[in-house]
């Protein structure tokens, strides 16, 4: 299947379809009303395993939901920037496997952090009578049931893979300022680590999911590339 071109830029088929699906899902979130959006988040966003809303399939479906226009647009821009070379290099099937595995890795890492942070609250809930437990565990506004959405973890996997395979390629910040991929990835990862450790109040960014997706993506690309170093330079 040939790539899709917009304004002279080639978009490989998997990335093209991921962008379309993510934008369409976000349009559905915005246009079908608050009740439908709440139901979409309850069923398909990622939840703490201790939450009454958690389902295993959310490890994948959360990748296709977003919390705002800037959230989805930046994720899709970064997916195109870092994913296109990977899909062209690996082919569509391997890239899709990589994207999904990175997204699952990001979710699992985030869930470990969530489980640790929410364990005291979950213990308090489980000490209540069963009827009250269900009331709390099925209330979307209860902190234990906070939803996590976005493709950022999988995109961070793409960034890590680009940093490993093509470290000396250039990207352009704001389409103007060139920087080598390896430095961009290292700086971005350092900022995410700092933000994750600092954990300031009101910060609703899943920094550990980003780092988890990047780590899983890096490990996967190292495993795939361990006998072929032709593209590491």
C-alpha positions, 0 to 999 in steps of 0.5 A: 500500500502506498503512503498518503501525501499531504502538501508533499509530505508522505504519511505511511498507511498505518500512521495515516489510519491512526491519525484518522481514527484518533481524530474521529474518536475525538470528534465523537467525544466532542459532538455526542454530548457530555453523557456519551463522553463520560460513558466513553471514558468509563468504558475505554479510558485506562483506569486503576486496576483497583477501580470498578471501571477497570477492564483489561482491554483498556490497555489498548483502547485508552490510546485512542481517547484524548482530553482536548484538541491540543492533546490530540493534535500534538500527539498526532503531529509527534506520531507523524514526525517520529513514526513515519521513518519507523514505518517506512523502515520496518513496514506497516505490520511491524510498526503497528506491533511496535506502536501497540506494544509501546502503548501497552507498556506505557499503560502498565508502567502508569498502572504500577505508579497509580496502584502505589499512589492509590493503595491507601485510598483503596484500603479505606474503601475496601474497609467500608460495607459492600454497598458503600464500596460499590457506590465509591468504585462506580463514581467517575468523580471519585479519585480512584476512578480517574481516567487516563487517555492519550497516545503519548506513551506509544508516541514516546516509544516511537521517539525512543526508537528514532533516537536509537535507530537514527540518532543523528537525523535532524528534526526541526523544533517549530519547523525552524530550529534543527536539533539531532534526534538523540539530543531531543529525545534525551532532553525530553526524557530528562524533563519527563523524569524530573516532572515525574519525580517532582509530582507537583500538585495539579499536574495531570500529565502521566509522566511515568506512562510516557517514560514507560512507553519510551522504555518499552519501545527502546527495549523492543527496538534493541531486541529487533535490531541486535543483529542488524546495526546498519542503521545505527550511526 
